[in-house]
Amino acid sequence: MISIEHINKWYGDFQVLTDCTADISKGEVVVVCGPSGSGKSTLIKCVNALEPFQEGRIIVDGISVGDPQTDLPLLRSRIGMVFQNFELFPHLSITENLMLAQQRVLGRSADEARDTGLKLLDRVGLKAQAAKFPGQLSGGQQQRVAIARALAMNPIAMLFDEPTSALDPEMVNEVLDVMTELAQEGMTMMCVTHEMGFARRVANRVIFMDKGHIEEDCSAVEFFGSPRGERAQHFLSKILHN
Amino acid sequence: MDFSNILPALPSMMDGLWLTLKLTVLSIIGGVVIGTLLALARLSKYKFLAMAAGFYVNYFRSIPLLLVITWFYFMVPFIIGWVTGTNRPVGALTSCLIAFMLFEAAYFCEIVRAGIQSISKGQINAAYALGLNYRQAMQLIVLPQAFRKMMPLLMQQSIILFQDTSLVYAVGLMDFLNTARSRGDIVGQPHEFLLFAGLIYFIISFGASSYVTYLKKRTTV
């Protein structure tokens, strides 16, 4: 469903991504991990063209992301994305956050958008917060709303860019629970995360990146059993000891 | 000091005040609209557009307002006549309004630009990720937040504009100050009338700026 082929990307002279190639099939959950600055977030942002890349191809559901002819808003509306800092719109209520893109992008009526939004809000356990504003919610709650907002667009795949990194420890699990449930329902997911417990339990595959390059791409069992590369071993030993 | 002559002159001074307020409000509206478009142009990825807007802003911020008012007074009838092909006089009010809008737009542009830049890239990314296009992202996500943040600055600039409208005396418009001055001259009591005019300007400007301070406090909490 998402196929990343030989991506190279530079910021000026600095190469942030080097020959990245990966495939994510329908229904697969892929965790992307690696030390900070390894290009994970940059790579996931290339998938829905929030970051441009200079070389290579990314094909999402048969459509080439880098093609200048591609209708980017249409493509993006079909891929859900969840950000590290939630990025709910602070000037809109929770309900309005959920409705906005459904109405403006998908052309749904206000009633339909509200129904869909509230249904998903209920699913992430926040129906009681519908009338509040993002600033009145905890980080964990905001991130669950952000997931509901993305799901309201009926995405064919979901991208998660460090969804729990900005959360207080006691709120991490409420977000991971929602993600786990989503994975079990068969959603295609690409998750940049440091949550190795989540990766072990939920991921079909783990991609390990270092210095802008994909070092490992193997099943979760293989990755946690015995990663082949030295860098991945080093990374795992550091992150699991904490 | 004898203030007894002010009362009979009040109706005509109210007409002057009405003109001053009309000039102020219409200039703010026009200035903010044009200034917002200029700000979007200055932030545009199209180099030529950004440069042209940048030149406009720097140009108007580098020349005196009084010059723009008098210059437009002579120029605008020519330009309008040339564009429409008719030879209709436009009057000082129209030429002043156009001058204020275009001049103030340069200042409003810089306020709006700072406001837009204060909105995080993450918000814009989130808007794009949901499938919004550039226009929708700006109109629905970025500008509403930016305007909230810059409201105190916009109001401060508007208060300056309110005071600057008194420069229309140069082309003979009877605004509040000009009316007060001429009424004072007629009865030979210019000091009393100018003091009175100053008091009114002070009340309006200080009232508005106190309100801005209150707004600032409320938005930072």
Interface residues (C-beta under 8 A of the other chain):
Chain A: K45 N48 L50 L72 P73 L74 R76 S77 R78 I79 G80 M81 F83 N85 E87 L88 F89 P90 H91 L100 A101 R104 V105 L106 R149 A150 M153
Chain B: S120 G122 Q123 N125 A126 A127 Y128 A129 L130 G131 L132 N133 Q136 L140 I141 P144 Q145 R148
